[in-house]
Amino acid sequence: MDLERRIIAERDKRAVARLISMVENEDERAYEILRKLYKYSGNAYVIGITGPPGVGKSTITDKLVKLLRKHNKSVGILAIDPTSPFTGGAILGDRVRMQDLALDPGVFIRSMATRGYLGGLSKATKAAINILDIYGVDYIFVETVGVGQSEIDIVKTADTVVMVLVPGLGDDIQAIKAGIMEIGDVFVINKADKEDADKTISYIENVLDYNQEKDWRPPVKKAVAVNDVGTHEVLEAILNHENHLKKSGKFYLKRLSNAKIELLEITKQKIMDIINNSSHNKELLEELAIKVTMREIDPYSAASEILKSVKGGI
Amino acid sequence: MERPIRVLVAKPGLDGHDRGAKVIARALRDAGMEVIYTGIRQTPEQIVETAIQEDVDVVALSLLSGAHNTLFPKIVELLRQKGADDILVVGGGVIPPDDIPFLKSCGIAEIFTPGTPTSVAIEFIKQNVKRRN
């Protein structure tokens, strides 16, 4: 396997693409490679673009990336779209809004399907970020699926979260609900040429007034991304936030907390693998499930027994 | 884990009629495939670069402008140059029967003309995709 050399020495996009496929398919060899190459990561800044379906996440990403390219920054884009829970298929259509970027040698775009993973990202997104980071891009954009009210995994993954909204999504009570309104570091009201843009902004500003955090007030920017209006200001706000994190020392703390979450996720997965890959554990699970169903044992004690068996297997 | 087949549905050339491409994209999705759709008026270079970055198993081309004899072989050739000739390339659209042997000789695995049931295209892809690991 010469993927390592092709990624590091040759900066071969095909090798990068293949390694991302391997993590998507949970191919063990991919993790072997990532173990060796992880030391090359940590330099890319990760920007999450999130918001409900149809607000213009792909279009904004396209414009922001073009601005960064003018500053000679290289960029990776991971665009996530949902997998059908019924057929396992997916239409990944974010590239339609990014056609001009396809031939830019300083840009790498990968569409990813959620493959049943909830939370707005796919299971392999974090590993794909690591791969693009190793490959050596300056900025990584992660465009989430269109989110509802609680798909907030992006906050555990990105350094700066850009929440894209449009006028007319709801009143101020929608805006004070928990969830997506809490995770934006930068807010964008896109399609701001529509009626009620200012009203939407004032709702959001009102919500932000309640925020406890004093040293970063998320800016709320108006944009009409399709006409490239206001996108410059959005990029400026993102870079300001990057600056703020790095100067205040919060960058380290944020990455520390994200690393902890990543570690727990991987550990959880490994425990699941131990259960799924051992016939003994699988049988135990079956047996205990029957006992729980028959009310011979409670699920809490049963889970402890499975955990005991897993511990024995490590 | 059974991994889904990844397909790039692409429209090279200058016609703007993408109903067929969208119908195919939807049918492949319903067959459990991950379909990357890039929109109309793509150059062969864009299609090939996208196929590589998306690491697809299949490129499905749709074209109604009549430029298939130029554009389809160009895409196959560019894929070959990039070392990506393990990607299955199929085509569809209004393509005269007389042109099909030429296109196949250039490396297009199959041509689907109007009236082909989507199930035929799906089955062909499933049977002919070169599984890579």
HADDOCK unambig.tbl for C-alpha pairs under 7 A between the chains (distance, minus, plus):
assign (segid A and resid 13 and name CA) (segid B and resid 53 and name CA) 6.43 0.50 0.50
assign (segid A and resid 14 and name CA) (segid B and resid 52 and name CA) 5.64 0.50 0.50
assign (segid A and resid 14 and name CA) (segid B and resid 53 and name CA) 6.24 0.50 0.50
assign (segid A and resid 17 and name CA) (segid B and resid 52 and name CA) 6.91 0.50 0.50
assign (segid A and resid 17 and name CA) (segid B and resid 53 and name CA) 5.20 0.50 0.50
assign (segid A and resid 17 and name CA) (segid B and resid 54 and name CA) 6.25 0.50 0.50
assign (segid A and resid 17 and name CA) (segid B and resid 55 and name CA) 5.50 0.50 0.50
assign (segid A and resid 18 and name CA) (segid B and resid 55 and name CA) 6.08 0.50 0.50
assign (segid A and resid 25 and name CA) (segid B and resid 3 and name CA) 6.19 0.50 0.50
assign (segid A and resid 87 and name CA) (segid B and resid 30 and name CA) 5.72 0.50 0.50
assign (segid A and resid 87 and name CA) (segid B and resid 31 and name CA) 6.57 0.50 0.50
assign (segid A and resid 87 and name CA) (segid B and resid 32 and name CA) 4.97 0.50 0.50
assign (segid A and resid 88 and name CA) (segid B and resid 32 and name CA) 4.72 0.50 0.50
assign (segid A and resid 89 and name CA) (segid B and resid 29 and name CA) 4.40 0.50 0.50
assign (segid A and resid 89 and name CA) (segid B and resid 30 and name CA) 5.89 0.50 0.50
assign (segid A and resid 89 and name CA) (segid B and resid 31 and name CA) 6.57 0.50 0.50
assign (segid A and resid 89 and name CA) (segid B and resid 32 and name CA) 3.69 0.50 0.50
assign (segid A and resid 89 and name CA) (segid B and resid 33 and name CA) 4.46 0.50 0.50
assign (segid A and resid 89 and name CA) (segid B and resid 34 and name CA) 5.16 0.50 0.50
assign (segid A and resid 90 and name CA) (segid B and resid 29 and name CA) 5.26 0.50 0.50
assign (segid A and resid 90 and name CA) (segid B and resid 33 and name CA) 6.42 0.50 0.50
assign (segid A and resid 90 and name CA) (segid B and resid 34 and name CA) 4.65 0.50 0.50
assign (segid A and resid 90 and name CA) (segid B and resid 35 and name CA) 5.93 0.50 0.50
assign (segid A and resid 91 and name CA) (segid B and resid 29 and name CA) 6.28 0.50 0.50
assign (segid A and resid 91 and name CA) (segid B and resid 34 and name CA) 6.09 0.50 0.50
assign (segid A and resid 91 and name CA) (segid B and resid 35 and name CA) 4.82 0.50 0.50
assign (segid A and resid 91 and name CA) (segid B and resid 36 and name CA) 6.02 0.50 0.50
assign (segid A and resid 91 and name CA) (segid B and resid 37 and name CA) 6.99 0.50 0.50
assign (segid A and resid 92 and name CA) (segid B and resid 35 and name CA) 5.79 0.50 0.50
assign (segid A and resid 92 and name CA) (segid B and resid 36 and name CA) 4.64 0.50 0.50
assign (segid A and resid 92 and name CA) (segid B and resid 37 and name CA) 6.15 0.50 0.50
assign (segid A and resid 93 and name CA) (segid B and resid 36 and name CA) 5.98 0.50 0.50
assign (segid A and resid 93 and name CA) (segid B and resid 37 and name CA) 5.07 0.50 0.50
assign (segid A and resid 93 and name CA) (segid B and resid 38 and name CA) 6.38 0.50 0.50
assign (segid A and resid 95 and name CA) (segid B and resid 38 and name CA) 5.30 0.50 0.50
assign (segid A and resid 96 and name CA) (segid B and resid 37 and name CA) 6.87 0.50 0.50
assign (segid A and resid 96 and name CA) (segid B and resid 38 and name CA) 4.48 0.50 0.50
assign (segid A and resid 96 and name CA) (segid B and resid 39 and name CA) 5.09 0.50 0.50
assign (segid A and resid 102 and name CA) (segid B and resid 46 and name CA) 5.72 0.50 0.50
assign (segid A and resid 102 and name CA) (segid B and resid 49 and name CA) 6.66 0.50 0.50
assign (segid A and resid 102 and name CA) (segid B and resid 50 and name CA) 6.37 0.50 0.50
assign (segid A and resid 103 and name CA) (segid B and resid 46 and name CA) 5.91 0.50 0.50
assign (segid A and resid 103 and name CA) (segid B and resid 49 and name CA) 6.70 0.50 0.50
assign (segid A and resid 108 and name CA) (segid B and resid 53 and name CA) 6.81 0.50 0.50
assign (segid A and resid 109 and name CA) (segid B and resid 53 and name CA) 6.46 0.50 0.50
assign (segid A and resid 110 and name CA) (segid B and resid 53 and name CA) 6.18 0.50 0.50
assign (segid A and resid 110 and name CA) (segid B and resid 54 and name CA) 5.48 0.50 0.50
assign (segid A and resid 111 and name CA) (segid B and resid 54 and name CA) 6.64 0.50 0.50
